[in-house]
Amino acid sequence: ATIPEIPKKEAADVVAFRLKQKPVRISASIGGILVTLTYSIAQIVGSGKLIHLMFGIPYEAAVVLVGIVMLLYVLFGGMIATTWVQIVKACLLLFGVTLLALLALSRFGFNPENLYGAVEMEFGATALEPGGLTANPVDSVSLGLALMLGLLGLPHILMRFYTVPDAKEARKSVAYATTFIGYFYLVIPIVGFAAAVLVGRSSIAAVDKGGNMAATLLAELLGGNILMGFVAAVAFATILAVVAGLTLAAASTISHDLYVNVFKEGDASEGEQVRIARKATIVFGVLSILLGILFKHQNVAFLVGLAFAVAASGNFPSLFLSILWRNLSTTGAVISILIGSVSAIVLIILSPTVWEEVFGFKEALFPLKNPAIVSMPLSFLTAFIFSKMIPEKAAREKYDSEKIRTYLGIGAE
């Protein structure tokens, strides 16, 4: 078994372009691994619930089964297989959610107003208001910040920019992806509200406390076992593709950033990288399985928000500042990544989500469920303070050449 293609460039390469390589790569690796591990929890939980619903397999066994399938897929398929399954599942996902939305709207005269009116009649106007996953406005703002800015720091997303031939195609890919993602986000509320009205909140909660199987149950109601099987298959392909991408990103971080560029100082054969990446893949898969079992009863959408909070706090500030701020220094970037990533993880552990719901303590030590509103500004602040305290002349001098690469793509081929 081999991992045929190990990405040679990723987020750390961008930050390290005009900064010192070793410290940036070490800190970026820590931040990247924390993000991918946190994000994988959401995917593993969702897959375990899906397999449990479809086949009646106990949740814990389902999580282990999914983890093994994911490991085999990544070890034997590599980047090419992961890319193609993501392309195919994206097409199927868009088709499936469109079909589900149209069938749901047919029950309401193809008028969204009738659907929202039914939601208001059954659950009250508050059901249509934002912030259902959070208890207060500050938490809502924090979750919003995480979802908006965390996406810009996800390692498995940034890694995708290097699967296209040049900078021009990368920009074109962003345009297509943004369009399709925007369409998906416009349609999916229809599916969610229709599931609440037609299936019922109590029925959804009876199947899964976190409400993660709402779309699957709606598909069964509207199209029987055939549509339910199709939606479940698409959901599983989506989960598999995301987990495979996360695993590849983690393996690439360990083999490329740490092993090759830090420990071997650039002197490592392809075979050595593959061996390290394979071992990292296995370790990452085992950790994902264990954490997936631990977070059994959590809502998948909210878990994704937590992963985005870690990305928004650890990876995003350094990426953003390395591109737009001439005075960013190696010390500022390194401390920013470490403070942002670690503070986000610590605050998540101390939050009600983990401290109360997972560990069972009576009162959380940190009141907010999502830490981005605290940890992300902290990351920016540390980057600013330490870059001013310990400036770096060489980093400032390389800023203009990086700016040309950023805006014109020259030198980024």
Disulfide bonds with the S-S distance in Angstrom:
none
